[in-house]
Amino acid sequence: MVDYVGQLGFTGNFDMTLDDKGRMTTPASFVKVLNSLPEAEQGDLIATISLNKTVAMLPVKEWVRWMESIDSLPALDASSRRLQTLTPAFSFQVSLDGNNRVRVPQQLLDMFAIKKEVTVVGMKKHFEIWDRKAWSDFTRKTLENLSESAQDALAH
């Protein structure tokens, strides 16, 4: 079977557990994606807030692109300014340790009421860490209205 890790990016969802220090083993397929990056970028991530009210983990270059798009929003718009203020304020550099664990900043875990049981969700260019129950509820509600959601998204 051909390995498409570079093309697929972060995909899939995985139930994981945070230890007492807020560390989580990174799914093996996500480690492969990180290892496919240039050597200087491997293992380094930015943990930040996600619009899904979860913790987003982005490779550093992807976070820079994300911030460039946020910075390009009109500064006179109050909603834009909130994103421009909160995103860098709640962004933290983290790294995989020798056991492929990443420590999730406690501030972010508390912000989104994420406890021990989590689901790690691939979002192609980044991944998100969800409280397991919140992920289950989101999935159930979204699947119930999947057709309507697709129509709404395509209409914009």
C-alpha positions as CSV (number, residue, x, y, z in Angstrom):
1,M,0.0,0.0,0.0
2,V,1.3,3.5,-0.9
3,D,1.8,5.9,2.0
4,Y,0.1,9.2,1.2
5,V,0.9,10.8,4.5
6,G,2.3,14.0,2.9
7,Q,-0.9,14.4,0.8
8,L,-3.4,13.4,3.5
9,G,-2.0,15.4,6.3
10,F,-3.7,15.0,9.7
11,T,-6.7,12.8,9.2
12,G,-8.8,10.5,11.4
13,N,-9.9,10.7,15.0
14,F,-8.4,8.9,17.9
15,D,-9.5,8.5,21.5
16,M,-6.6,9.3,23.8
17,T,-6.0,10.0,27.5
18,L,-4.1,12.9,29.1
19,D,-1.8,12.0,32.0
20,D,-1.6,14.0,35.2
21,K,0.8,16.4,33.6
22,G,-1.5,17.2,30.7
23,R,0.6,15.1,28.3
24,M,-0.9,13.1,25.5
25,T,0.7,10.5,23.2
26,T,0.4,11.8,19.7
27,P,-1.3,9.4,17.3
28,A,1.3,7.5,15.2
29,S,-0.1,8.7,11.9
30,F,0.2,12.3,13.1
31,V,3.8,11.7,14.1
32,K,4.4,10.5,10.6
33,V,3.0,13.8,9.2
34,L,5.2,15.8,11.5
35,N,8.2,13.7,10.5
36,S,7.5,14.4,6.9
37,L,8.1,18.1,7.5
38,P,11.6,19.6,6.9
39,E,13.9,18.4,9.7
40,A,14.1,21.8,11.4
41,E,10.2,21.8,11.8
42,Q,9.7,18.3,13.0
43,G,8.1,17.9,16.4
44,D,7.4,21.6,17.0
45,L,3.8,22.7,17.3
46,I,1.8,25.7,18.3
47,A,-1.1,25.0,20.7
48,T,-3.8,27.6,20.4
49,I,-7.5,28.2,20.5
50,S,-9.8,26.7,17.8
51,L,-13.0,28.2,16.4
52,N,-14.5,24.9,17.4
53,K,-13.9,25.8,21.0
54,T,-11.1,23.2,21.3
55,V,-7.3,23.1,21.4
56,A,-5.8,23.4,18.0
57,M,-2.3,22.0,17.4
58,L,-0.5,23.4,14.3
59,P,2.9,22.9,12.8
60,V,4.7,26.3,13.2
61,K,4.6,27.2,9.5
62,E,0.9,26.5,9.4
63,W,0.3,28.7,12.5
64,V,2.3,31.5,10.8
65,R,0.0,31.2,7.7
66,W,-3.0,31.1,10.0
67,M,-1.9,34.3,11.8
68,E,-1.2,36.0,8.5
69,S,-4.8,35.4,7.5
70,I,-6.1,36.7,10.8
71,D,-3.8,39.7,10.7
72,S,-5.1,40.6,7.3
73,L,-8.6,41.0,8.7
74,P,-9.8,44.6,9.0
75,A,-8.5,46.1,12.2
76,L,-11.4,48.4,12.6
77,D,-13.8,45.5,12.8
78,A,-14.5,44.5,16.4
79,S,-14.9,40.8,15.6
80,S,-11.6,40.8,13.7
81,R,-9.8,42.6,16.5
82,R,-11.0,39.9,19.0
83,L,-9.5,37.2,16.8
84,Q,-6.3,39.3,16.4
85,T,-6.0,39.7,20.1
86,L,-7.0,36.3,21.5
87,T,-5.3,34.0,19.0
88,P,-1.7,35.1,19.7
89,A,-2.5,35.6,23.4
90,F,-3.5,32.0,23.7
91,S,-0.8,30.4,21.5
92,F,2.0,28.4,23.1
93,Q,5.0,26.6,21.5
94,V,5.1,22.9,22.4
95,S,7.2,20.0,21.3
96,L,7.0,16.3,21.1
97,D,9.1,14.5,23.7
98,G,11.2,11.4,23.1
99,N,8.0,9.3,23.6
100,N,6.0,11.3,21.0
101,R,4.0,12.9,23.8
102,V,2.9,16.5,23.7
103,R,2.1,18.6,26.8
104,V,-1.1,20.5,26.3
105,P,-1.0,23.9,28.1
106,Q,-3.2,23.8,31.2
107,Q,-4.7,27.2,30.3
108,L,-6.1,25.9,27.1
109,L,-7.4,22.7,28.8
110,D,-9.2,24.7,31.4
111,M,-10.6,27.2,28.9
112,F,-12.4,24.4,27.0
113,A,-13.2,22.2,30.1
114,I,-11.0,19.4,28.6
115,K,-10.3,16.8,31.2
116,K,-8.5,13.4,31.0
117,E,-10.5,11.6,28.2
118,V,-10.0,13.3,24.8
119,T,-10.5,12.7,21.1
120,V,-7.8,13.9,18.8
121,V,-9.3,15.0,15.5
122,G,-7.3,15.5,12.2
123,M,-8.1,18.6,10.3
124,K,-5.7,18.0,7.4
125,K,-3.3,20.9,8.1
126,H,-3.6,20.8,11.9
127,F,-5.3,18.7,14.5
128,E,-7.6,19.5,17.4
129,I,-7.9,18.1,20.9
130,W,-11.5,17.8,22.0
131,D,-13.1,16.7,25.3
132,R,-14.3,13.2,24.4
133,K,-18.0,13.9,25.3
134,A,-18.0,17.2,23.4
135,W,-16.7,15.4,20.3
136,S,-19.3,12.7,20.6
137,D,-22.1,15.4,21.0
138,F,-20.7,17.4,18.1
139,T,-20.5,14.4,15.8
140,R,-24.0,13.2,16.7
141,K,-25.6,16.7,16.1
142,T,-23.6,17.3,12.9
143,L,-24.5,13.9,11.4
144,E,-28.2,14.5,12.2
145,N,-28.0,17.7,10.0
146,L,-25.2,16.8,7.6
147,S,-27.2,17.4,4.4
148,E,-28.4,20.8,5.6
149,S,-24.9,21.7,6.8
150,A,-23.4,20.8,3.4
151,Q,-26.1,22.9,1.6
152,D,-25.4,25.9,3.8
153,A,-21.7,25.6,3.3
154,L,-22.0,25.3,-0.4
155,A,-24.4,28.3,-0.6
156,H,-21.7,30.6,0.7
